[in-house]
Structure formats: structure tokens, C-alpha cells
Amino acid sequence: GRRTAPVTSAIKALHDVTAIQILDPKMRPRACDVLVVPHHDPLTGANVLNTTGALSRITGQAVAEAALPWAERFADLPMPRLAVLIGGPSKSAGFDASDALNLMLALRKLAQDHGLIISTSRRTSPELSRQIEAELSDRAFIFTGEGDNPYPGLLGHVDAVLVTKDSVNMASEAASTGLPVHIFPISGIAPKIAAFHEHLATHGASRPFTGEIDHWTYTPLAEADRIAADLIRRGIV
């Protein structure tokens, strides 16, 4: 992260070691040997390696292993199944009351013909979490922070994913599975976040949510592996 950048550069200077910084350090780029930065961050240079979205530990194998303990818990959910990953307001996204209302309207409709596995996040408003539990608990598996966390195992039990547009991390992780990723529109999205979603859509992983769940194929993201292989090829590690 950015807060570690001064420490990383200081260790490089003191001990003459290779320094690899993940995310824009917001300081002199040459203070590190390599910068690993998402495409949607406005940073380029000879020592900059760009990624599609956030680096992730999510792989097909990791999801399959994490999914095993949840098979019985999800067994009664109807097919097809849809993962719903919900973020919340931040400095880069509004996610106001109208967004929450639109999301609830969509979830009510989707619950009619999908088994829903819903996971909120720390940024999700308590009001939205309570409404989801009140209206959908008899038709969906809902995780709002209490009890065992089904993520990322839930990704191994669904046919597609719906992610709110405010989150780069959740969308990046969903796109690392090869599952169709539908992006739910949220107001007040910062240009940088919008640029990420444009790039993810260009990769073929995601499409804007239009009310229906579609299915398509693409090459899953594997950005951590790709960057590691590039560093090895360059003789950096």
C-alpha cells in the first residue's frame, strides 16, 4: 500500500536491495525498482507494471477449496445461483438512498428465479443490510458480518456474480473466477473507478447490469501470477 512506500524506499537505500512497490507511492517513482500499479491510476514509466484492477489471491483452485465446507449450507438454494457482492459509500462513490432502493428492487426481482448468496461489506449501510435481511432472508443466504464468512467459497457455488460498481477489489476478485460479472450502477462514481470498469469490460469479464443475468466466457484474471512471471522474466526476483 501507499503508506509503506517511504519504508520500502528507505530499506532499498540503506541495504541496496530490490524494492517492489504495489500501488502508486505518491512519491518519486525511481525511489523503488518496480511499481505495480492498476491501469486506472494515472502513473506510467519504464519501471511501472500495470494491472487490470487489484491484485488478488483469488484463483479457481482457491475458490474450489474454499467452497467445499459450504456445499451443505448452500444445498437448498435454487438454481441458477447468483452471488451478490455489495459495497457502500466511499470518497470515490456516492451509493445514496436511491442506489440502495434500486438495488433492493433488483434483488426482489432476481430472487424470483435465482438462488441468491448475498454478502455485504464494512461500507454497506446498516439500513440496507437490515432491509436485505428483512425482505430476503427466506429466499437467500445472507452474510452481513455475523457468523462464518462464506467468502470466497461462495464463488464456487454460483453461476454468475453481481457486484456494486463502487468496489474495485470485489469486481477484480470476481473476474478472477471466470464467472460472468455484472456491474450494478451506483451514483457518484469517481473517474478513476469508472476507468477501471471500462478496462474490466474491455477484458471481457464484466458487463453493466441491465436487469437480467447473462452468461458468457472470458479468460479469468490472474494478475498476481502474471506480474510475478514478468518480474522473474526480467530477472528482478
ChimeraX attribute file (.defattr): number of C-alpha atoms within 10 A of each C-alpha:
attribute: neighborCount
match mode: 1-to-1
recipient: residues
	/A:1	9
	/A:2	14
	/A:3	10
	/A:4	11
	/A:5	21
	/A:6	16
	/A:7	11
	/A:8	19
	/A:9	24
	/A:10	14
	/A:11	15
	/A:12	17
	/A:13	14
	/A:14	8
	/A:15	8
	/A:16	10
	/A:17	13
	/A:18	16
	/A:19	19
	/A:20	21
	/A:21	23
	/A:22	19
	/A:23	21
	/A:24	20
	/A:25	22
	/A:26	11
	/A:27	12
	/A:28	9
	/A:29	19
	/A:30	13
	/A:31	19
	/A:32	24
	/A:33	17
	/A:34	20
	/A:35	24
	/A:36	21
	/A:37	23
	/A:38	20
	/A:39	18
	/A:40	19
	/A:41	16
	/A:42	9
	/A:43	18
	/A:44	14
	/A:45	11
	/A:46	10
	/A:47	14
	/A:48	22
	/A:49	18
	/A:50	19
	/A:51	20
	/A:52	20
	/A:53	26
	/A:54	21
	/A:55	23
	/A:56	17
	/A:57	14
	/A:58	20
	/A:59	21
	/A:60	16
	/A:61	11
	/A:62	14
	/A:63	20
	/A:64	17
	/A:65	13
	/A:66	18
	/A:67	19
	/A:68	13
	/A:69	13
	/A:70	15
	/A:71	14
	/A:72	8
	/A:73	10
	/A:74	19
	/A:75	10
	/A:76	11
	/A:77	16
	/A:78	15
	/A:79	14
	/A:80	13
	/A:81	22
	/A:82	25
	/A:83	24
	/A:84	23
	/A:85	23
	/A:86	24
	/A:87	23
	/A:88	22
	/A:89	18
	/A:90	15
	/A:91	9
	/A:92	16
	/A:93	19
	/A:94	16
	/A:95	23
	/A:96	14
	/A:97	12
	/A:98	11
	/A:99	17
	/A:100	19
	/A:101	13
	/A:102	13
	/A:103	18
	/A:104	17
	/A:105	12
	/A:106	16
	/A:107	20
	/A:108	14
	/A:109	12
	/A:110	17
	/A:111	16
	/A:112	10
	/A:113	13
	/A:114	21
	/A:115	22
	/A:116	27
	/A:117	23
	/A:118	24
	/A:119	22
	/A:120	20
	/A:121	15
	/A:122	11
	/A:123	12
	/A:124	18
	/A:125	17
	/A:126	12
	/A:127	10
	/A:128	18
	/A:129	19
	/A:130	11
	/A:131	14
	/A:132	20
	/A:133	17
	/A:134	10
	/A:135	13
	/A:136	17
	/A:137	14
	/A:138	9
	/A:139	17
	/A:140	23
	/A:141	20
	/A:142	20
	/A:143	20
	/A:144	18
	/A:145	12
	/A:146	7
	/A:147	7
	/A:148	7
	/A:149	12
	/A:150	19
	/A:151	15
	/A:152	17
	/A:153	19
	/A:154	25
	/A:155	26
	/A:156	22
	/A:157	22
	/A:158	20
	/A:159	20
	/A:160	22
	/A:161	25
	/A:162	24
	/A:163	25
	/A:164	22
	/A:165	27
	/A:166	29
	/A:167	22
	/A:168	19
	/A:169	14
	/A:170	21
	/A:171	26
	/A:172	27
	/A:173	23
	/A:174	28
	/A:175	28
	/A:176	23
	/A:177	26
	/A:178	21
	/A:179	22
	/A:180	23
	/A:181	31
	/A:182	28
	/A:183	22
	/A:184	22
	/A:185	18
	/A:186	20
	/A:187	15
	/A:188	16
	/A:189	20
	/A:190	14
	/A:191	12
	/A:192	14
	/A:193	19
	/A:194	17
	/A:195	16
	/A:196	23
	/A:197	26
	/A:198	16
	/A:199	17
	/A:200	21
	/A:201	16
	/A:202	11
	/A:203	15
	/A:204	18
	/A:205	26
	/A:206	27
	/A:207	19
	/A:208	16
	/A:209	18
	/A:210	12
	/A:211	13
	/A:212	10
	/A:213	16
	/A:214	13
	/A:215	11
	/A:216	13
	/A:217	10
	/A:218	14
	/A:219	13
	/A:220	20
	/A:221	25
	/A:222	21
	/A:223	20
	/A:224	17
	/A:225	14
	/A:226	13
	/A:227	16
	/A:228	13
	/A:229	13
	/A:230	14
	/A:231	15
	/A:232	11
	/A:233	10
	/A:234	9
	/A:235	8
	/A:236	13
	/A:237	11
